[in-house]
Each structure stands twice: as C-alpha cells, then as structure tokens.
Amino acid sequence: MDAGARFFGDLLGSIAERGRALLDIGRERRPAGALRAAGLKDLCDRLLSGQGEASGVALAREILLAYGRLKTGERNAFFETLATSFGPDMARLDAAIATHAAAPSGASIAELHAASEPRRQELIRRLNLAPGATARLVALRADLLDGLPRRRDLAEVDRDFTHLFSSWFNRGFLVLRRIDWSTPANVLEKIIRYEAVHEIRDWNDLRARVDSPDRRCYAFFHPALVDEPLIFVEVALTREVPGAIAPILAEKRTPLDPKTAKAAVFYSISNCQRGLGGVSFGNFLIKQVVEEISREFPNLSTYVTLSPVPGFRAFIEAERADPASLVLTGEDRVALDALAASDSPDAAQLAAATATIEALAAHYFLIARSPKGKLLDPVARFHLGNGARLERINAFGDLSARGMAQAFGLMVNYRYLLEDIEANHEAYFDKGEIVASAPVRRLLRAEGPAKPAAAKSATSRALAG
C-alpha cells in the first residue's frame, strides 16, 4: 500500500471512530452477532436519513461489519430487505411525474431522474464511505450473485450494484501494472490463486510465466482495492500463431529471444473478483496491453489469443443424445463415440475425429445460437464483441483432462487487427455478424443431414424448453 492510500485509510478510520463515539455504537455495547438482518434495516434507514460526516462513516462501517457476521440465510433476508424496502420513493416519483406532465422543464426532468432512482443506490454510495468499504461491497455482491439463480426477485438489487460498479470501476480509475518476479509476494500469490484458465502448478511455474524473457503478465488494479488484481492476462511471445497450449506451458521449454518474435499470444485471461462479474474491463486490458507490448517490441506484427471453448463439449453431448440431431452425421457419431470412450485418445483416434471436430466447431460458432439469438460460447462473445476476428480452429489444441472435459480438446485463435477492431465490433453488435477468416468459413459444411443454416441444434431446442 502506498503512503497516500495509507494516509487516506487512516484518516477515514479516525473519522469512523469519532463517529462511533458520537453515535454510542461502541463494540462493547454490541456483541458479535447481535446485529441481524432486521436490525440492519434500521441502521440503513439511519444512514440514509442524513447524519453528519463522522457519524455517517461510522454507521456505514457498523453496517458492513454487522453484515459480515450474518449467516447465509440472514444475508438473503438482508438482500430481500434491500429489494422490498429500499426501492424508489413512490410518492415522490408520482409527484414528479405529475409535475413534469403539467409543465415539462429541465428541472422537472432532473426531479424525475432523482425520484426514480432506488433508495438502495444512495445507500450503497453511503456505505462506500467506510474504510475499506469498496472491497467489502464487492464481496457482498459476490454473496448476492451466489444466491441469484434461486432468487430472481433479487435481480433488481443486482442491477443497482452493477450500475454503480460500472461507474466506480470505469477505465479512468484502473491502473495497468506489469506482473513480474519483483512484484510483491502477496500479489503473486493471488495470481496463482485467481488463474482460471490454465492452473499454475507451483512457484516455479509462476516464475516461468511472468519472468521468462518471452513471457509477460499484466493486471488491472483499482486504487480502492490495493494489491487486489481485478483481471490479468498472460502473454507468450512466439514466432508464429500457436495451435496448442502444451508447448506454451511446457516445463522444460527453451525461452525465445523476444526480438525474434512475430506474435503476441494472449493465452490466459482471468477475472479475479467474482463480485465484479458483469462489469467489463477485459476489452480495455487487451487494448492497453497491445499498446504496451508494441512499444516494447516493435518487431511484433500479430496479436492473437489461444482460447478455450468451455461449452463446446456440452453442445456436442446434447447433439449426441438427440437421435433426431440435424447437426451430426453418422460418421460424426462414430468418431465422437470412439473419442468419448477413451480417457486418453491415441493419435489414430484424434486423426479420425479431427474433421468432425473442425466442422462441428465451425457450426458451433457460425450457426448455433441460443433462443435469444446469442452465440453459445461466452469467450467468443467477449473477443468478437471486442472487435477480434475468429482466425483459426485448432482441433485438439488442449489435450489436458480439463480441455477434453470442456471442449473435446478444442481451442481457437481470435486475432486482433488494430485497423479492423472498430469495424468488427460494429458488425457484431449492430448486425450480429461473426467476423471469421476464410479458412474457418471453409470448415462449415455446405450440406449435411440438413442444411446447417436451417438446422436448430439440440442445445438450442433444450434451452428453448
């Protein structure tokens, strides 16, 4: 933690302690666990009622500390209270609507905006006054996300967190840092823990990824979350576009002289804070890393990913389970049956299934869609939405147990051509077009058991319910 952050934290702590004395809410009067969901509502109402600065900071800290002592069921009750008791002030909103209808003006529009905002948004802002509150609120939202699949009635609470976090964590507040062997150990430990794509085996593996001359690692940080990476990317410098992950992660590989490299390969991108899910800053990370690396290595001409396809096997298994599948041919079924029957397919089995995997992958990306018309693959949505091009399909690029379980070993390259990023982004979002290279498009079957363009996959049918 730098001196400025430490001073600011100490100052907030001092203000909070002074406020606690003013409010008479010392720890000796509130044993651990005494404040429960119902009591928290009262404190939240007090926080919104307009206390002074010191007492407001103290109340915010007390609420967050009390929340931390709640059990799972009590936390859900607290979220339910946020949903039902801290929405918009309906009387104020009705009055604002009537005023605007009678005499529209800039002032009436401003009042409409203020009146329509849920009270919990202001509550969350005031909670953020407490020392260390931003990290606690991110953790609180992670709890909310854990329960959201079973409690859709809490979605409006999550929307308010997402709205505020999108402002608090916008690109202007993020700091890009290179992660290397001189990075503090507590941050390096978090890189090991948060790696979500290719597990870091030990400290030697980490050092090979961040300290080799042909490797780079960069992370975004936020001033309010000191030494907590938000997202990081691992980069390999190579002479050509790779089609497999094993050579990049090999323990005994020979490092490449980075001056001879032609490609920068983004082979792992990991989000670190579950509570920031849905707050997108990965696109900014890639663009800034491209700028950083291109300045350091002007010899680079190609920027690509080597990406997993986490939902591909589930898509295939759904088709295999459907005897009326319009996607699979009889030859596909034979090849896939042999592949699925082996924990460690041999070279002959892989060769026999390569054409099937490539054709089905082309269908998966270019044809298959969810009932809402979206690409099925979240990694594809991320990169294509950021303006990349689907460059190459690599059957069996990841033969690890995880790679086979997630995608029958499939990996793909997305390419970032700086001059095309904006046009590709607009094509994807405005027209729903998937920008793919000619070799990828040639893998798509012109005809099969049914024309792919007209086929509706078993996955899509199942999602449609």
N, C-alpha and C positions, 0 to 999 in steps of 0.2 A: 504494500500500500504506500503511495507517495505521500509526502508531507502535507500537501494541500488536502487530500482526501482524509488523512488522519485528523487534521485540524478541524475540518468541517464536521466529521463524525463526532469528535469530542465536544464541539460546540452544540450540536443537536442533543447529545447525551446530557449535557449540562442543562439545557433548556427543559428537557423532559423531566429531569429530576426536580427542577424548581416547580414545574407544573404539577408533578405528583404531590408535592407538599401542599400546593395551593388547593388541590382537589381532595386532599386527605385520602389518597388511594395507595398508601404505602404497602409494601409486601407483607408487613407484619399483620395487617388487617385482612389480607386476602390469601388464605392458604391455598396451596396448589390444587387446582381442580374445582375451586369454589365457584368460579365464573363459568356458567354453562350457556347454552345457546340462547335461552330466554333472557338471561342477564346481559348477554352481549347486545341484544337488540336495544336495551335501554341505554347502554353506553354509546351505541352507534347514533341513536337519536340525540344524545347529548353532544356528540361530536359535530353533528350537523346543525345544532342549534346556534352555533356562533360563539364559542368560547374564545378567550384570548389566545395569543400565540403559544405561550408556555403551556397552558392547560390543554390546548388542542394537541400539541405534540405529545404530552403525557397521556392523554386519552387514547390517541392513536396507538402509542406503544402498548398500553394496557390491553387494548382490544386484540392486537396481534399476538401478544403473549398469551392471553386467555384462549384465543383460537388454537394456539399451538398445544394447549392442554386438553382439547376436546378429543373424544373418541370418534371413530368413523361415523357412527350413526348421528352423533351430535353435530358433527361437521355438516352432514347432509341437511340436518334441521336448520342449521345456520344459513346454508345456501337457499333453502326454501324460504326462510325469512327474508333474505335479500330479494327473492323473486316476488314475494307477495306484499311486503311492507315498504319497499324502497323503490317502487316504480315512479312514474311521473305523478305530480300533484294534479289530480284530475280536475279539481275545482279551478285551479289556476289555468289549466290548459283550456277548459271550457270558456273561461272569461277571455282568454287571449284569442280564441277562435272567433268569439262574438265581436270583440273589438276590431279584429282585422277585417271581418266581413262587413262591418259597418263603415269603417274608414281605413282602408289599406294604406300603409305607410312603411317607411324603413323601420320606424320604432315598433310598429305592430308586428312586423316580421321578426325583429330581434326578440321580442317578447314571446312570440310563438316558438321560436327556436329554444329559448331558455325554458319555457314551460313544458315543452315536450321531452326534455332530457330527463331520464330516470334519476331519481334522487341517489341511487346507488353509485352513479358515476361520480358525483361530487363526494360521496362517502369514500370511494376508493382513492380519489385525489387527496382527501384529507388524511386517510390512513397512511399515505405515502410520505407524510410529514415526519413520521417516526424515524429514528436512527436505524439504518439497515432495512427499511421497510420495503424497498423495491424487491430485494431478494425474497423477503417473506411473502410478498404478494404474488410473485412468480410461482413460489412453492404452493401457495394457496390455490392458484388457478390449476396447478397440476392435480391437486386433490379433486377439484371440480371436474376436470376432464376425465378422471378415473371413474366418476360416477355418472357422467353424462349419458353413456349408452343406455343406462337403465332409468334415467330421469330426464326425459326430453323436455319436461316442463321447466328445467333449469337452463335451457338454451339461451333465453334472453339475458340471463346473468352472464353467461359466457360471452355473448355478443358485446356486452359492455366492457368486459376485460379486454377483449380483442381490440375494440375501438380505442381504448386508452393506451394499451401496449403498443399499438401501431404508431402512435404519436411519440410515446416515450422512447421507443427503440427504432426511430427512423434513422436513415443513413447518416444524417448530420451529427448524431451523437455517437456513432460507432467508430472505434479505433482499430485499424488493422495492425497486427503485430506478427512478425515472423517468429515461429517457434523453432528454437534450436537447442543445442546441448547446454547453452548458457542461460536458458530460461529457468526461472525458479522451480525447484523440485515439486512444490505443491501444484504448480500449473501442469508440469509434465505428468504427474500422477493422474490429473484429470483428463489429459489427452488419452492416456491408457484406458481409463475407466469409460470415457464417453465414446471411444471409437466404436462405431455401429455397423460398419460395413465389412472390414477385414480385421479380425481380432489381433491386437498387439500381444504377442506371446509373453514378452518379458522386457526388461530394461535394455537388453542388447538389441532386441528387435526395434524398440522405440528409437534407439540411437541410430540404427541403420536408416530409419525413415526420416529423421529430422536433421541428421548431422553428416550424411554422406554428401560428397560434392555434387552428385547428380540427383539429389532429393531436396525438396523444400516442403515446409508446412507453414500455413498461415491461419490465423484465427482472428475473428472479430471479438472485441471486448467493449463493454459499456462502462462509463465512469461510475455508475451506481452499483455495479457488480464487480468489485475489484478482484482481480485474479480468477474470475469465473468466465471461461470462454463461452461464447454464445453459439458459435458454429466454427468449424475448422475444415480445411481442405488439405489433402496430401497430394503432392505433385511429384511425378517422375519425369526426368529429362531423358529422352530417348532419341535414337537416330531415325526411327520410323514409328508409325502408328502400331501399337501392340494389339494383339488379338486375344491374349491370355494373361491372367493375373499372376500365375505361378512364377514366371521369370522376374516379375517386378518385386515379389515378396520373398524370393529365394534367399536363404540364409547366407549362402556362400557365393553370391554373385560378385563379379568384378565391377566396381564402380566405373561409370563412363566419365570421360573428360567432358564437362558440360559445354566447353567451347566447340565440341564436335556435334552436339545435339541439334536436332532439327525440330523436335516436337516436345511440347509440354503436355503431359498427360495427367488429368485430374482423375485419380483412381479411387479416391475415397472422400466423401463429403458427409460430415456428421453433425447433426444438430445436438446441442448439449443440454438445453433446458426444455424439459417437457412442458413446463408452464408457458412457454413462448410458442407452442405449436400453433400454426396458422398465421404467425407473424413472419412474413417472408423477408429475409435479407440475404438469402443464398445467392440471388442474382447479382446483388451488389458485390458480394465477396468474389465471385468468379471474375467479374469485370475488373475489379481493382487488382486482383492477383495477376491477371493478364498484363495489366499496365506495369506492375512491379517487376514481373519476370522479363517482360520485353525490354525494359530499361537495363536490367542486369545482363541479359543475354540477347543482344540484338540479332544473333545468328538464328534464333528460333523463327520458324515460319508457319508452324501448325500448332493449333490448340484444340485438343480433343479430350474427351472423357474415356474411361474404360468403366462402364457402368453395369451394375447388376440389373436383373429384371425380376423383382421379387414376387410378382404374381403370375409368372408365366406357367409354372407347373400346375398351379391350381386351375388355370384356364384349360390346360391340356387334360387334366384329370376329369374336369367336368365334361369335356367332349368325349373322352373315352368311356365315361359312364353312361353316355346317351347313345343308345343303339340307333337313333334316328339322326345322329350328328350330320350336319351338312358341311362340316369343315374337314373331317377326316376321310381319307381314302382307305381302302382295305390294306394297301401297302403301308400306310401310316400306322395302322393299328398293329400290324406285325412288328414293325420296327420299334414302336413305343412299348409294346408288351415285353420284348426282349430287353429293352433299356430299363424298364421299371422293375424287372425281375432280378436285376443284378445290383448289389451294393457297390461294386467297383467294376463298371463295364470295361471290357478289354478293347483293344484297338479295332478289332473287327466289328464289334457291336457299335462302337462310336461311328465308324465309317459307314455302316449300313443305315444309321439313323440321321446322318448329317443333312441329307437333302430334305428329309421330313422336318427336322427342327428348323432349318432355314426357311422353308416355305410356310410353316405354321407361325414362325416369328414374324414374317412379313405380313401375314394375315392379322396377327395379334396387334401390330402397330398401325397398319394402314386401313384395316377393315373393321375389326371388332370394336364395339363401343358399349358403354353402359346404357341402361334405359334412358338416362338423361343426355345421351349423345356424347359422353366424355370418353377420352382414352382410358383404357383399363389400368394402365401402368402409371403409378404416381411419379416415378423417376422420369419417365418420358414427358409427363405433363410439366414437370419442373424445367427440364432442359429445353424442350420445344417452346414452352412459354417464355423462356429467357432469350429465344432467338437462335438457338442452335439448330443444326441440321442432323437428321438421323443419317449417319455416314456409313456405318458398316455393321452387319450382323455377324457375330462370332459364335458359331455353334461350339459348345464345349470349351468356352473360354475360362470357365471356373469348375474344375472337377473336384473341388473340395466337397465334403459331406453337406455343408450348408448350401453351396452352389447347386448341387444336384437336387437337394430337397426343395429349394425355392424355384429353380428355373431349368431343371434338367441340364444344368451347366451353361446355359445361355448367357452371354454378355454382349453388349453393344457399344459402339463408339458414337458419341454425339460430337459434332465438330462446330467450333465457334469461329466463323469467318467474320472478322470485325466489320467489314464493309456490308455484310448481309444481315447482321443481327437485327436491326430495326425492321427491315422488310419481312424477315422470317417471323418476328414477334407479331407484327400486324397481321400477317397471313394466318397465323394460328388463332389469334384471338378474334379477329374480325370475320374471317371466312371459315374457320375450323380446318384449314388446310394443314397437312402434315408435310413439312419440307423434308424430303428424303433424297438421297443420292440415287443416280440411275442404277447402280448395282443392287441396291436394296429393292428398288421397284421391280427389277427383273426377276427377283425371287418370288414375287407374287404370282400365283398360278392364274393363267388366263381362264381356265375352266377346271372343274373338279367334279365331284358328285353333284354339285350345284354351283352356279356362278357365285364366286365369293362376294361380289357386291350385293347380291340379293340374299346371301345366307345370313341367318341370325344364329349366333353361336349359342351353345348350351349355357354358357356363363351368362350371356345377356338374358336368355329366357328365364334362368333361375333368379337373376337379380330382379327381373320384372315381376316375379312372384306369380 
